[in-house]
Amino acid sequence: MAAPVISVDDVGIQFKINRRRQRSLKDLLGTKQLREVPDEFWAFRHVSFDVAQGESIGVVGRNGQGKSTLLKIVAEVMIPDEGTVDVRRGVAPLIEITGGFVDDLSVRDNVYLAAGLHGKSHEQIDQEFDDIIAFAEVKDFVNTPYKHLSSGMKVRVAFSVVSRLDEPIMLVDEVLAVGDRGFRRKCYTRIEQMLDEGRTLFFVSHNDGDLKRFCKRGLYLDDHVLKFDGPIDEAYDRYTADYS
C-alpha cells in the first residue's frame, strides 16, 4: 500500500481573544486604562487522519469549527500547537481571496509572482499567461493593481493561477461562492479535470450538491474535534442532522 501524501496526527491549534472587562462608572470617570483579559480556546484538538494520493475530501461543519484553519495547516501556512502534519507532496491553495497576492502589484505581476513561488519558470508563465488571463476574464485589467479588482475578479484571477500549478494537492475553500454562476461552472469543470488527472482535493463548502459532486470522503468538524471521517454523504447527513 502506497504511503499517504498527507498525515495529520493528533493535531490541535489554539487561539487567543482579548476581551475588555466590563466598564464600570469608575472606569468611565477615571483615567485608568481598561485591563485586557485574554481568553484562550482550541479551534480543534486530537484531529488525526491520512490522505492517499487522488482522494477527494469534503470538509463540513458549522462556521467557526476550524474548517479553513485545517486547510491552512495542511498548506503549512499555519503551525499547530500540538501534534504533527506531514505533507509529502506540493500544495496549491485557494483558501482566501487575497491569499498569496499583493494588493499594490498589478494583475500581471501577481500572476508571475504567485506562479513563480510555486516553481514555474518565467518562460513557463510566458507560455501560459494568455490562457490564465482569458480563463479569469480580466483581459482589460492586466495592468490594474490587484487591490482595485472586485472580490469576484480576485477569485477569478486566483483560481486561474492556482489551477494552472502542477502541485498534486489542491485546497479549495468557500471563496468560490463569491464568483458568478458562469465562472463557477468553469471552475467546477476544471476541478473535475484535475481529479481525473489524479490530483488530491480538499474542498470546504456548505453546498451539499458541490460536496457530493466532487468528494467521496468527508471530514465533519464539530465541538472542537473531528466528529466523523467517512463517506461524504454520511458526513453531510450527520452535520445536518445535528443542526436541523
Biotite code that builds the C-alpha atoms (Angstrom):
import biotite.structure as struc

atoms = struc.array([
    struc.Atom([0.000, 0.000, 0.000], chain_id="A", res_id=1, res_name="MET", atom_name="CA", element="C"),
    struc.Atom([1.387, 3.407, -1.001], chain_id="A", res_id=2, res_name="ALA", atom_name="CA", element="C"),
    struc.Atom([2.354, 5.834, 1.747], chain_id="A", res_id=3, res_name="ALA", atom_name="CA", element="C"),
    struc.Atom([-0.186, 8.621, 2.343], chain_id="A", res_id=4, res_name="PRO", atom_name="CA", element="C"),
    struc.Atom([0.551, 12.028, 0.815], chain_id="A", res_id=5, res_name="VAL", atom_name="CA", element="C"),
    struc.Atom([-0.811, 13.749, 3.943], chain_id="A", res_id=6, res_name="ILE", atom_name="CA", element="C"),
    struc.Atom([-0.620, 12.501, 7.539], chain_id="A", res_id=7, res_name="SER", atom_name="CA", element="C"),
    struc.Atom([-2.307, 14.508, 10.304], chain_id="A", res_id=8, res_name="VAL", atom_name="CA", element="C"),
    struc.Atom([-1.544, 13.084, 13.750], chain_id="A", res_id=9, res_name="ASP", atom_name="CA", element="C"),
    struc.Atom([-3.249, 14.312, 16.948], chain_id="A", res_id=10, res_name="ASP", atom_name="CA", element="C"),
    struc.Atom([-3.268, 17.918, 15.745], chain_id="A", res_id=11, res_name="VAL", atom_name="CA", element="C"),
    struc.Atom([-4.672, 20.831, 17.712], chain_id="A", res_id=12, res_name="GLY", atom_name="CA", element="C"),
    struc.Atom([-4.481, 24.602, 17.363], chain_id="A", res_id=13, res_name="ILE", atom_name="CA", element="C"),
    struc.Atom([-5.241, 27.262, 19.951], chain_id="A", res_id=14, res_name="GLN", atom_name="CA", element="C"),
    struc.Atom([-6.226, 30.902, 19.536], chain_id="A", res_id=15, res_name="PHE", atom_name="CA", element="C"),
    struc.Atom([-6.440, 33.831, 21.924], chain_id="A", res_id=16, res_name="LYS", atom_name="CA", element="C"),
    struc.Atom([-9.056, 36.570, 22.068], chain_id="A", res_id=17, res_name="ILE", atom_name="CA", element="C"),
    struc.Atom([-8.523, 39.710, 24.113], chain_id="A", res_id=18, res_name="ASN", atom_name="CA", element="C"),
    struc.Atom([-11.724, 40.884, 25.749], chain_id="A", res_id=19, res_name="ARG", atom_name="CA", element="C"),
    struc.Atom([-12.092, 44.099, 27.728], chain_id="A", res_id=20, res_name="ARG", atom_name="CA", element="C"),
    struc.Atom([-13.664, 43.657, 31.118], chain_id="A", res_id=21, res_name="ARG", atom_name="CA", element="C"),
    struc.Atom([-16.998, 45.386, 31.533], chain_id="A", res_id=22, res_name="GLN", atom_name="CA", element="C"),
    struc.Atom([-16.829, 49.158, 32.021], chain_id="A", res_id=23, res_name="ARG", atom_name="CA", element="C"),
    struc.Atom([-17.769, 50.479, 35.431], chain_id="A", res_id=24, res_name="SER", atom_name="CA", element="C"),
    struc.Atom([-18.707, 54.061, 36.360], chain_id="A", res_id=25, res_name="LEU", atom_name="CA", element="C"),
    struc.Atom([-15.251, 54.411, 37.915], chain_id="A", res_id=26, res_name="LYS", atom_name="CA", element="C"),
    struc.Atom([-13.673, 53.422, 34.609], chain_id="A", res_id=27, res_name="ASP", atom_name="CA", element="C"),
    struc.Atom([-15.745, 55.965, 32.707], chain_id="A", res_id=28, res_name="LEU", atom_name="CA", element="C"),
    struc.Atom([-14.939, 58.815, 35.114], chain_id="A", res_id=29, res_name="LEU", atom_name="CA", element="C"),
    struc.Atom([-11.322, 57.940, 35.743], chain_id="A", res_id=30, res_name="GLY", atom_name="CA", element="C"),
    struc.Atom([-8.195, 57.774, 33.647], chain_id="A", res_id=31, res_name="THR", atom_name="CA", element="C"),
    struc.Atom([-7.292, 54.169, 34.426], chain_id="A", res_id=32, res_name="LYS", atom_name="CA", element="C"),
    struc.Atom([-6.896, 52.066, 31.305], chain_id="A", res_id=33, res_name="GLN", atom_name="CA", element="C"),
    struc.Atom([-9.158, 49.077, 30.922], chain_id="A", res_id=34, res_name="LEU", atom_name="CA", element="C"),
    struc.Atom([-7.455, 45.761, 31.505], chain_id="A", res_id=35, res_name="ARG", atom_name="CA", element="C"),
    struc.Atom([-7.295, 43.305, 28.614], chain_id="A", res_id=36, res_name="GLU", atom_name="CA", element="C"),
    struc.Atom([-8.367, 39.826, 29.677], chain_id="A", res_id=37, res_name="VAL", atom_name="CA", element="C"),
    struc.Atom([-7.045, 37.121, 27.303], chain_id="A", res_id=38, res_name="PRO", atom_name="CA", element="C"),
    struc.Atom([-9.346, 34.223, 26.521], chain_id="A", res_id=39, res_name="ASP", atom_name="CA", element="C"),
    struc.Atom([-7.886, 31.038, 25.081], chain_id="A", res_id=40, res_name="GLU", atom_name="CA", element="C"),
    struc.Atom([-9.796, 28.470, 23.062], chain_id="A", res_id=41, res_name="PHE", atom_name="CA", element="C"),
    struc.Atom([-8.995, 25.462, 20.945], chain_id="A", res_id=42, res_name="TRP", atom_name="CA", element="C"),
    struc.Atom([-10.277, 25.570, 17.372], chain_id="A", res_id=43, res_name="ALA", atom_name="CA", element="C"),
    struc.Atom([-9.926, 21.782, 17.451], chain_id="A", res_id=44, res_name="PHE", atom_name="CA", element="C"),
    struc.Atom([-7.830, 19.104, 19.170], chain_id="A", res_id=45, res_name="ARG", atom_name="CA", element="C"),
    struc.Atom([-6.799, 15.464, 18.658], chain_id="A", res_id=46, res_name="HIS", atom_name="CA", element="C"),
    struc.Atom([-7.506, 15.509, 14.918], chain_id="A", res_id=47, res_name="VAL", atom_name="CA", element="C"),
    struc.Atom([-5.913, 12.584, 13.054], chain_id="A", res_id=48, res_name="SER", atom_name="CA", element="C"),
    struc.Atom([-6.323, 11.244, 9.516], chain_id="A", res_id=49, res_name="PHE", atom_name="CA", element="C"),
    struc.Atom([-4.315, 10.087, 6.500], chain_id="A", res_id=50, res_name="ASP", atom_name="CA", element="C"),
    struc.Atom([-4.920, 11.014, 2.863], chain_id="A", res_id=51, res_name="VAL", atom_name="CA", element="C"),
    struc.Atom([-3.942, 8.929, -0.149], chain_id="A", res_id=52, res_name="ALA", atom_name="CA", element="C"),
    struc.Atom([-2.944, 10.412, -3.482], chain_id="A", res_id=53, res_name="GLN", atom_name="CA", element="C"),
    struc.Atom([-6.026, 11.109, -5.609], chain_id="A", res_id=54, res_name="GLY", atom_name="CA", element="C"),
    struc.Atom([-8.563, 11.235, -2.778], chain_id="A", res_id=55, res_name="GLU", atom_name="CA", element="C"),
    struc.Atom([-11.262, 13.914, -2.883], chain_id="A", res_id=56, res_name="SER", atom_name="CA", element="C"),
    struc.Atom([-12.245, 15.097, 0.582], chain_id="A", res_id=57, res_name="ILE", atom_name="CA", element="C"),
    struc.Atom([-15.017, 17.457, 1.615], chain_id="A", res_id=58, res_name="GLY", atom_name="CA", element="C"),
    struc.Atom([-14.695, 19.268, 4.952], chain_id="A", res_id=59, res_name="VAL", atom_name="CA", element="C"),
    struc.Atom([-18.031, 20.129, 6.583], chain_id="A", res_id=60, res_name="VAL", atom_name="CA", element="C"),
    struc.Atom([-19.226, 21.762, 9.770], chain_id="A", res_id=61, res_name="GLY", atom_name="CA", element="C"),
    struc.Atom([-20.638, 24.967, 11.201], chain_id="A", res_id=62, res_name="ARG", atom_name="CA", element="C"),
    struc.Atom([-18.868, 28.285, 10.831], chain_id="A", res_id=63, res_name="ASN", atom_name="CA", element="C"),
    struc.Atom([-16.132, 28.664, 13.411], chain_id="A", res_id=64, res_name="GLY", atom_name="CA", element="C"),
    struc.Atom([-15.339, 24.948, 13.712], chain_id="A", res_id=65, res_name="GLN", atom_name="CA", element="C"),
    struc.Atom([-11.887, 25.204, 12.123], chain_id="A", res_id=66, res_name="GLY", atom_name="CA", element="C"),
    struc.Atom([-12.510, 24.038, 8.545], chain_id="A", res_id=67, res_name="LYS", atom_name="CA", element="C"),
    struc.Atom([-10.443, 26.783, 6.901], chain_id="A", res_id=68, res_name="SER", atom_name="CA", element="C"),
    struc.Atom([-7.879, 26.556, 9.693], chain_id="A", res_id=69, res_name="THR", atom_name="CA", element="C"),
    struc.Atom([-7.428, 22.863, 8.928], chain_id="A", res_id=70, res_name="LEU", atom_name="CA", element="C"),
    struc.Atom([-6.750, 23.686, 5.271], chain_id="A", res_id=71, res_name="LEU", atom_name="CA", element="C"),
    struc.Atom([-4.210, 26.336, 6.283], chain_id="A", res_id=72, res_name="LYS", atom_name="CA", element="C"),
    struc.Atom([-2.414, 23.795, 8.468], chain_id="A", res_id=73, res_name="ILE", atom_name="CA", element="C"),
    struc.Atom([-2.295, 21.326, 5.560], chain_id="A", res_id=74, res_name="VAL", atom_name="CA", element="C"),
    struc.Atom([-0.990, 24.167, 3.368], chain_id="A", res_id=75, res_name="ALA", atom_name="CA", element="C"),
    struc.Atom([1.650, 24.796, 6.058], chain_id="A", res_id=76, res_name="GLU", atom_name="CA", element="C"),
    struc.Atom([0.781, 28.476, 6.369], chain_id="A", res_id=77, res_name="VAL", atom_name="CA", element="C"),
    struc.Atom([-0.295, 27.875, 9.982], chain_id="A", res_id=78, res_name="MET", atom_name="CA", element="C"),
    struc.Atom([1.559, 25.806, 12.572], chain_id="A", res_id=79, res_name="ILE", atom_name="CA", element="C"),
    struc.Atom([-0.439, 23.635, 15.003], chain_id="A", res_id=80, res_name="PRO", atom_name="CA", element="C"),
    struc.Atom([0.112, 23.956, 18.747], chain_id="A", res_id=81, res_name="ASP", atom_name="CA", element="C"),
    struc.Atom([0.155, 20.202, 19.199], chain_id="A", res_id=82, res_name="GLU", atom_name="CA", element="C"),
    struc.Atom([0.511, 17.155, 17.006], chain_id="A", res_id=83, res_name="GLY", atom_name="CA", element="C"),
    struc.Atom([2.252, 16.802, 13.647], chain_id="A", res_id=84, res_name="THR", atom_name="CA", element="C"),
    struc.Atom([1.360, 17.277, 9.989], chain_id="A", res_id=85, res_name="VAL", atom_name="CA", element="C"),
    struc.Atom([3.386, 15.571, 7.271], chain_id="A", res_id=86, res_name="ASP", atom_name="CA", element="C"),
    struc.Atom([2.637, 16.757, 3.714], chain_id="A", res_id=87, res_name="VAL", atom_name="CA", element="C"),
    struc.Atom([4.707, 14.753, 1.252], chain_id="A", res_id=88, res_name="ARG", atom_name="CA", element="C"),
    struc.Atom([3.602, 16.439, -1.991], chain_id="A", res_id=89, res_name="ARG", atom_name="CA", element="C"),
    struc.Atom([3.276, 20.039, -3.162], chain_id="A", res_id=90, res_name="GLY", atom_name="CA", element="C"),
    struc.Atom([0.130, 22.029, -2.362], chain_id="A", res_id=91, res_name="VAL", atom_name="CA", element="C"),
    struc.Atom([-1.824, 24.545, -4.459], chain_id="A", res_id=92, res_name="ALA", atom_name="CA", element="C"),
    struc.Atom([-4.003, 26.537, -2.020], chain_id="A", res_id=93, res_name="PRO", atom_name="CA", element="C"),
    struc.Atom([-7.070, 28.598, -2.890], chain_id="A", res_id=94, res_name="LEU", atom_name="CA", element="C"),
    struc.Atom([-8.033, 29.412, 0.676], chain_id="A", res_id=95, res_name="ILE", atom_name="CA", element="C"),
    struc.Atom([-8.579, 33.170, 0.801], chain_id="A", res_id=96, res_name="GLU", atom_name="CA", element="C"),
    struc.Atom([-9.453, 35.663, -1.907], chain_id="A", res_id=97, res_name="ILE", atom_name="CA", element="C"),
    struc.Atom([-6.251, 37.654, -1.407], chain_id="A", res_id=98, res_name="THR", atom_name="CA", element="C"),
    struc.Atom([-4.077, 34.800, -0.162], chain_id="A", res_id=99, res_name="GLY", atom_name="CA", element="C"),
    struc.Atom([-0.665, 34.937, -1.815], chain_id="A", res_id=100, res_name="GLY", atom_name="CA", element="C"),
    struc.Atom([-1.454, 38.033, -3.867], chain_id="A", res_id=101, res_name="PHE", atom_name="CA", element="C"),
    struc.Atom([-0.053, 41.528, -3.293], chain_id="A", res_id=102, res_name="VAL", atom_name="CA", element="C"),
    struc.Atom([-2.588, 44.353, -3.396], chain_id="A", res_id=103, res_name="ASP", atom_name="CA", element="C"),
    struc.Atom([-0.276, 47.017, -4.795], chain_id="A", res_id=104, res_name="ASP", atom_name="CA", element="C"),
    struc.Atom([1.081, 44.866, -7.624], chain_id="A", res_id=105, res_name="LEU", atom_name="CA", element="C"),
    struc.Atom([-0.691, 44.633, -10.963], chain_id="A", res_id=106, res_name="SER", atom_name="CA", element="C"),
    struc.Atom([-2.618, 41.563, -12.053], chain_id="A", res_id=107, res_name="VAL", atom_name="CA", element="C"),
    struc.Atom([0.255, 40.743, -14.428], chain_id="A", res_id=108, res_name="ARG", atom_name="CA", element="C"),
    struc.Atom([2.898, 40.964, -11.685], chain_id="A", res_id=109, res_name="ASP", atom_name="CA", element="C"),
    struc.Atom([0.770, 38.892, -9.307], chain_id="A", res_id=110, res_name="ASN", atom_name="CA", element="C"),
    struc.Atom([0.392, 36.114, -11.884], chain_id="A", res_id=111, res_name="VAL", atom_name="CA", element="C"),
    struc.Atom([4.167, 35.904, -12.333], chain_id="A", res_id=112, res_name="TYR", atom_name="CA", element="C"),
    struc.Atom([4.810, 36.163, -8.580], chain_id="A", res_id=113, res_name="LEU", atom_name="CA", element="C"),
    struc.Atom([2.257, 33.538, -7.483], chain_id="A", res_id=114, res_name="ALA", atom_name="CA", element="C"),
    struc.Atom([3.153, 31.029, -10.191], chain_id="A", res_id=115, res_name="ALA", atom_name="CA", element="C"),
    struc.Atom([6.875, 31.638, -9.692], chain_id="A", res_id=116, res_name="GLY", atom_name="CA", element="C"),
    struc.Atom([6.637, 30.953, -5.970], chain_id="A", res_id=117, res_name="LEU", atom_name="CA", element="C"),
    struc.Atom([5.281, 27.507, -6.845], chain_id="A", res_id=118, res_name="HIS", atom_name="CA", element="C"),
    struc.Atom([8.210, 26.665, -9.084], chain_id="A", res_id=119, res_name="GLY", atom_name="CA", element="C"),
    struc.Atom([7.117, 27.778, -12.534], chain_id="A", res_id=120, res_name="LYS", atom_name="CA", element="C"),
    struc.Atom([9.844, 29.423, -14.591], chain_id="A", res_id=121, res_name="SER", atom_name="CA", element="C"),
    struc.Atom([9.399, 32.826, -16.229], chain_id="A", res_id=122, res_name="HIS", atom_name="CA", element="C"),
    struc.Atom([9.360, 31.076, -19.607], chain_id="A", res_id=123, res_name="GLU", atom_name="CA", element="C"),
    struc.Atom([6.617, 28.666, -18.494], chain_id="A", res_id=124, res_name="GLN", atom_name="CA", element="C"),
    struc.Atom([4.491, 31.536, -17.226], chain_id="A", res_id=125, res_name="ILE", atom_name="CA", element="C"),
    struc.Atom([5.044, 33.407, -20.501], chain_id="A", res_id=126, res_name="ASP", atom_name="CA", element="C"),
    struc.Atom([3.599, 30.427, -22.361], chain_id="A", res_id=127, res_name="GLN", atom_name="CA", element="C"),
    struc.Atom([0.546, 30.143, -20.087], chain_id="A", res_id=128, res_name="GLU", atom_name="CA", element="C"),
    struc.Atom([-0.071, 33.816, -19.316], chain_id="A", res_id=129, res_name="PHE", atom_name="CA", element="C"),
    struc.Atom([-2.651, 34.500, -22.049], chain_id="A", res_id=130, res_name="ASP", atom_name="CA", element="C"),
    struc.Atom([-4.632, 31.386, -21.110], chain_id="A", res_id=131, res_name="ASP", atom_name="CA", element="C"),
    struc.Atom([-4.573, 32.371, -17.410], chain_id="A", res_id=132, res_name="ILE", atom_name="CA", element="C"),
    struc.Atom([-5.900, 35.836, -18.197], chain_id="A", res_id=133, res_name="ILE", atom_name="CA", element="C"),
    struc.Atom([-8.515, 34.514, -20.628], chain_id="A", res_id=134, res_name="ALA", atom_name="CA", element="C"),
    struc.Atom([-9.804, 31.967, -18.096], chain_id="A", res_id=135, res_name="PHE", atom_name="CA", element="C"),
    struc.Atom([-10.011, 34.705, -15.446], chain_id="A", res_id=136, res_name="ALA", atom_name="CA", element="C"),
    struc.Atom([-11.802, 37.046, -17.862], chain_id="A", res_id=137, res_name="GLU", atom_name="CA", element="C"),
    struc.Atom([-9.634, 40.032, -16.873], chain_id="A", res_id=138, res_name="VAL", atom_name="CA", element="C"),
    struc.Atom([-8.019, 40.924, -20.201], chain_id="A", res_id=139, res_name="LYS", atom_name="CA", element="C"),
    struc.Atom([-8.801, 44.638, -19.735], chain_id="A", res_id=140, res_name="ASP", atom_name="CA", element="C"),
    struc.Atom([-7.343, 44.696, -16.198], chain_id="A", res_id=141, res_name="PHE", atom_name="CA", element="C"),
    struc.Atom([-3.920, 43.122, -16.709], chain_id="A", res_id=142, res_name="VAL", atom_name="CA", element="C"),
    struc.Atom([-2.074, 46.266, -15.624], chain_id="A", res_id=143, res_name="ASN", atom_name="CA", element="C"),
    struc.Atom([-4.555, 47.235, -12.904], chain_id="A", res_id=144, res_name="THR", atom_name="CA", element="C"),
    struc.Atom([-3.462, 46.995, -9.244], chain_id="A", res_id=145, res_name="PRO", atom_name="CA", element="C"),
    struc.Atom([-4.892, 43.838, -7.718], chain_id="A", res_id=146, res_name="TYR", atom_name="CA", element="C"),
    struc.Atom([-6.481, 45.843, -4.886], chain_id="A", res_id=147, res_name="LYS", atom_name="CA", element="C"),
    struc.Atom([-8.760, 47.628, -7.362], chain_id="A", res_id=148, res_name="HIS", atom_name="CA", element="C"),
    struc.Atom([-10.408, 44.412, -8.534], chain_id="A", res_id=149, res_name="LEU", atom_name="CA", element="C"),
    struc.Atom([-13.792, 43.341, -7.209], chain_id="A", res_id=150, res_name="SER", atom_name="CA", element="C"),
    struc.Atom([-13.997, 40.302, -4.939], chain_id="A", res_id=151, res_name="SER", atom_name="CA", element="C"),
    struc.Atom([-15.300, 38.204, -7.807], chain_id="A", res_id=152, res_name="GLY", atom_name="CA", element="C"),
    struc.Atom([-12.481, 39.288, -10.116], chain_id="A", res_id=153, res_name="MET", atom_name="CA", element="C"),
    struc.Atom([-9.900, 38.466, -7.447], chain_id="A", res_id=154, res_name="LYS", atom_name="CA", element="C"),
    struc.Atom([-11.337, 34.967, -7.164], chain_id="A", res_id=155, res_name="VAL", atom_name="CA", element="C"),
    struc.Atom([-11.164, 34.540, -10.935], chain_id="A", res_id=156, res_name="ARG", atom_name="CA", element="C"),
    struc.Atom([-7.501, 35.553, -11.045], chain_id="A", res_id=157, res_name="VAL", atom_name="CA", element="C"),
    struc.Atom([-6.571, 33.438, -8.016], chain_id="A", res_id=158, res_name="ALA", atom_name="CA", element="C"),
    struc.Atom([-8.348, 30.310, -9.246], chain_id="A", res_id=159, res_name="PHE", atom_name="CA", element="C"),
    struc.Atom([-6.965, 30.695, -12.758], chain_id="A", res_id=160, res_name="SER", atom_name="CA", element="C"),
    struc.Atom([-3.395, 30.855, -11.438], chain_id="A", res_id=161, res_name="VAL", atom_name="CA", element="C"),
    struc.Atom([-3.742, 28.150, -8.778], chain_id="A", res_id=162, res_name="VAL", atom_name="CA", element="C"),
    struc.Atom([-5.465, 25.698, -11.124], chain_id="A", res_id=163, res_name="SER", atom_name="CA", element="C"),
    struc.Atom([-2.538, 26.041, -13.553], chain_id="A", res_id=164, res_name="ARG", atom_name="CA", element="C"),
    struc.Atom([0.002, 24.963, -10.965], chain_id="A", res_id=165, res_name="LEU", atom_name="CA", element="C"),
    struc.Atom([1.492, 21.498, -11.201], chain_id="A", res_id=166, res_name="ASP", atom_name="CA", element="C"),
    struc.Atom([1.052, 20.766, -7.487], chain_id="A", res_id=167, res_name="GLU", atom_name="CA", element="C"),
    struc.Atom([-0.659, 17.399, -6.834], chain_id="A", res_id=168, res_name="PRO", atom_name="CA", element="C"),
    struc.Atom([-2.723, 18.605, -3.834], chain_id="A", res_id=169, res_name="ILE", atom_name="CA", element="C"),
    struc.Atom([-5.469, 21.214, -4.309], chain_id="A", res_id=170, res_name="MET", atom_name="CA", element="C"),
    struc.Atom([-7.059, 23.079, -1.382], chain_id="A", res_id=171, res_name="LEU", atom_name="CA", element="C"),
    struc.Atom([-10.276, 24.947, -2.199], chain_id="A", res_id=172, res_name="VAL", atom_name="CA", element="C"),
    struc.Atom([-12.140, 26.988, 0.399], chain_id="A", res_id=173, res_name="ASP", atom_name="CA", element="C"),
    struc.Atom([-15.560, 28.629, 0.173], chain_id="A", res_id=174, res_name="GLU", atom_name="CA", element="C"),
    struc.Atom([-14.109, 31.542, -1.809], chain_id="A", res_id=175, res_name="VAL", atom_name="CA", element="C"),
    struc.Atom([-15.654, 30.132, -4.995], chain_id="A", res_id=176, res_name="LEU", atom_name="CA", element="C"),
    struc.Atom([-19.047, 31.173, -3.643], chain_id="A", res_id=177, res_name="ALA", atom_name="CA", element="C"),
    struc.Atom([-18.040, 34.774, -4.432], chain_id="A", res_id=178, res_name="VAL", atom_name="CA", element="C"),
    struc.Atom([-17.813, 34.108, -8.172], chain_id="A", res_id=179, res_name="GLY", atom_name="CA", element="C"),
    struc.Atom([-20.754, 34.424, -10.554], chain_id="A", res_id=180, res_name="ASP", atom_name="CA", element="C"),
    struc.Atom([-22.626, 31.346, -11.788], chain_id="A", res_id=181, res_name="ARG", atom_name="CA", element="C"),
    struc.Atom([-20.932, 31.191, -15.186], chain_id="A", res_id=182, res_name="GLY", atom_name="CA", element="C"),
    struc.Atom([-17.446, 31.339, -13.745], chain_id="A", res_id=183, res_name="PHE", atom_name="CA", element="C"),
    struc.Atom([-18.266, 28.752, -11.083], chain_id="A", res_id=184, res_name="ARG", atom_name="CA", element="C"),
    struc.Atom([-19.248, 26.346, -13.854], chain_id="A", res_id=185, res_name="ARG", atom_name="CA", element="C"),
    struc.Atom([-15.822, 26.841, -15.447], chain_id="A", res_id=186, res_name="LYS", atom_name="CA", element="C"),
    struc.Atom([-14.128, 26.281, -12.085], chain_id="A", res_id=187, res_name="CYS", atom_name="CA", element="C"),
    struc.Atom([-16.084, 23.109, -11.455], chain_id="A", res_id=188, res_name="TYR", atom_name="CA", element="C"),
    struc.Atom([-15.171, 21.736, -14.877], chain_id="A", res_id=189, res_name="THR", atom_name="CA", element="C"),
    struc.Atom([-11.512, 22.472, -14.141], chain_id="A", res_id=190, res_name="ARG", atom_name="CA", element="C"),
    struc.Atom([-11.727, 20.783, -10.729], chain_id="A", res_id=191, res_name="ILE", atom_name="CA", element="C"),
    struc.Atom([-13.178, 17.677, -12.377], chain_id="A", res_id=192, res_name="GLU", atom_name="CA", element="C"),
    struc.Atom([-10.324, 17.696, -14.889], chain_id="A", res_id=193, res_name="GLN", atom_name="CA", element="C"),
    struc.Atom([-7.773, 17.852, -12.077], chain_id="A", res_id=194, res_name="MET", atom_name="CA", element="C"),
    struc.Atom([-9.453, 14.967, -10.272], chain_id="A", res_id=195, res_name="LEU", atom_name="CA", element="C"),
    struc.Atom([-9.302, 12.966, -13.497], chain_id="A", res_id=196, res_name="ASP", atom_name="CA", element="C"),
    struc.Atom([-5.557, 13.717, -13.555], chain_id="A", res_id=197, res_name="GLU", atom_name="CA", element="C"),
    struc.Atom([-5.206, 12.039, -10.150], chain_id="A", res_id=198, res_name="GLY", atom_name="CA", element="C"),
    struc.Atom([-4.883, 15.199, -8.056], chain_id="A", res_id=199, res_name="ARG", atom_name="CA", element="C"),
    struc.Atom([-5.836, 15.190, -4.385], chain_id="A", res_id=200, res_name="THR", atom_name="CA", element="C"),
    struc.Atom([-8.607, 17.629, -3.371], chain_id="A", res_id=201, res_name="LEU", atom_name="CA", element="C"),
    struc.Atom([-9.633, 19.208, -0.075], chain_id="A", res_id=202, res_name="PHE", atom_name="CA", element="C"),
    struc.Atom([-12.908, 21.091, -0.591], chain_id="A", res_id=203, res_name="PHE", atom_name="CA", element="C"),
    struc.Atom([-14.661, 23.243, 2.043], chain_id="A", res_id=204, res_name="VAL", atom_name="CA", element="C"),
    struc.Atom([-18.275, 24.126, 1.318], chain_id="A", res_id=205, res_name="SER", atom_name="CA", element="C"),
    struc.Atom([-21.754, 24.330, 2.825], chain_id="A", res_id=206, res_name="HIS", atom_name="CA", element="C"),
    struc.Atom([-23.267, 23.327, -0.523], chain_id="A", res_id=207, res_name="ASN", atom_name="CA", element="C"),
    struc.Atom([-24.200, 19.659, -0.414], chain_id="A", res_id=208, res_name="ASP", atom_name="CA", element="C"),
    struc.Atom([-24.504, 19.457, -4.194], chain_id="A", res_id=209, res_name="GLY", atom_name="CA", element="C"),
    struc.Atom([-20.937, 20.659, -4.706], chain_id="A", res_id=210, res_name="ASP", atom_name="CA", element="C"),
    struc.Atom([-19.584, 18.429, -1.946], chain_id="A", res_id=211, res_name="LEU", atom_name="CA", element="C"),
    struc.Atom([-21.235, 15.322, -3.339], chain_id="A", res_id=212, res_name="LYS", atom_name="CA", element="C"),
    struc.Atom([-20.234, 16.242, -6.887], chain_id="A", res_id=213, res_name="ARG", atom_name="CA", element="C"),
    struc.Atom([-16.518, 16.383, -6.167], chain_id="A", res_id=214, res_name="PHE", atom_name="CA", element="C"),
    struc.Atom([-15.892, 14.439, -2.972], chain_id="A", res_id=215, res_name="CYS", atom_name="CA", element="C"),
    struc.Atom([-16.132, 10.807, -1.958], chain_id="A", res_id=216, res_name="LYS", atom_name="CA", element="C"),
    struc.Atom([-14.863, 11.193, 1.604], chain_id="A", res_id=217, res_name="ARG", atom_name="CA", element="C"),
    struc.Atom([-15.986, 13.668, 4.262], chain_id="A", res_id=218, res_name="GLY", atom_name="CA", element="C"),
    struc.Atom([-14.461, 15.125, 7.419], chain_id="A", res_id=219, res_name="LEU", atom_name="CA", element="C"),
    struc.Atom([-17.018, 16.564, 9.850], chain_id="A", res_id=220, res_name="TYR", atom_name="CA", element="C"),
    struc.Atom([-15.587, 19.025, 12.392], chain_id="A", res_id=221, res_name="LEU", atom_name="CA", element="C"),
    struc.Atom([-17.743, 19.891, 15.403], chain_id="A", res_id=222, res_name="ASP", atom_name="CA", element="C"),
    struc.Atom([-17.299, 20.729, 19.081], chain_id="A", res_id=223, res_name="ASP", atom_name="CA", element="C"),
    struc.Atom([-13.546, 21.204, 18.529], chain_id="A", res_id=224, res_name="HIS", atom_name="CA", element="C"),
    struc.Atom([-12.958, 17.616, 17.365], chain_id="A", res_id=225, res_name="VAL", atom_name="CA", element="C"),
    struc.Atom([-13.108, 15.533, 14.199], chain_id="A", res_id=226, res_name="LEU", atom_name="CA", element="C"),
    struc.Atom([-16.553, 14.085, 14.771], chain_id="A", res_id=227, res_name="LYS", atom_name="CA", element="C"),
    struc.Atom([-16.730, 11.859, 11.692], chain_id="A", res_id=228, res_name="PHE", atom_name="CA", element="C"),
    struc.Atom([-14.436, 10.624, 8.919], chain_id="A", res_id=229, res_name="ASP", atom_name="CA", element="C"),
    struc.Atom([-16.112, 8.554, 6.224], chain_id="A", res_id=230, res_name="GLY", atom_name="CA", element="C"),
    struc.Atom([-18.298, 8.717, 3.101], chain_id="A", res_id=231, res_name="PRO", atom_name="CA", element="C"),
    struc.Atom([-19.242, 12.278, 2.152], chain_id="A", res_id=232, res_name="ILE", atom_name="CA", element="C"),
    struc.Atom([-22.987, 11.524, 2.130], chain_id="A", res_id=233, res_name="ASP", atom_name="CA", element="C"),
    struc.Atom([-22.871, 10.309, 5.721], chain_id="A", res_id=234, res_name="GLU", atom_name="CA", element="C"),
    struc.Atom([-20.610, 13.157, 6.836], chain_id="A", res_id=235, res_name="ALA", atom_name="CA", element="C"),
    struc.Atom([-23.017, 15.750, 5.453], chain_id="A", res_id=236, res_name="TYR", atom_name="CA", element="C"),
    struc.Atom([-26.087, 13.921, 6.796], chain_id="A", res_id=237, res_name="ASP", atom_name="CA", element="C"),
    struc.Atom([-24.590, 13.818, 10.302], chain_id="A", res_id=238, res_name="ARG", atom_name="CA", element="C"),
    struc.Atom([-23.792, 17.534, 10.102], chain_id="A", res_id=239, res_name="TYR", atom_name="CA", element="C"),
    struc.Atom([-27.304, 18.487, 9.006], chain_id="A", res_id=240, res_name="THR", atom_name="CA", element="C"),
    struc.Atom([-28.927, 16.096, 11.498], chain_id="A", res_id=241, res_name="ALA", atom_name="CA", element="C"),
    struc.Atom([-27.052, 17.772, 14.364], chain_id="A", res_id=242, res_name="ASP", atom_name="CA", element="C"),
    struc.Atom([-28.233, 21.247, 13.341], chain_id="A", res_id=243, res_name="TYR", atom_name="CA", element="C"),
    struc.Atom([-31.565, 20.749, 11.604], chain_id="A", res_id=244, res_name="SER", atom_name="CA", element="C"),
])
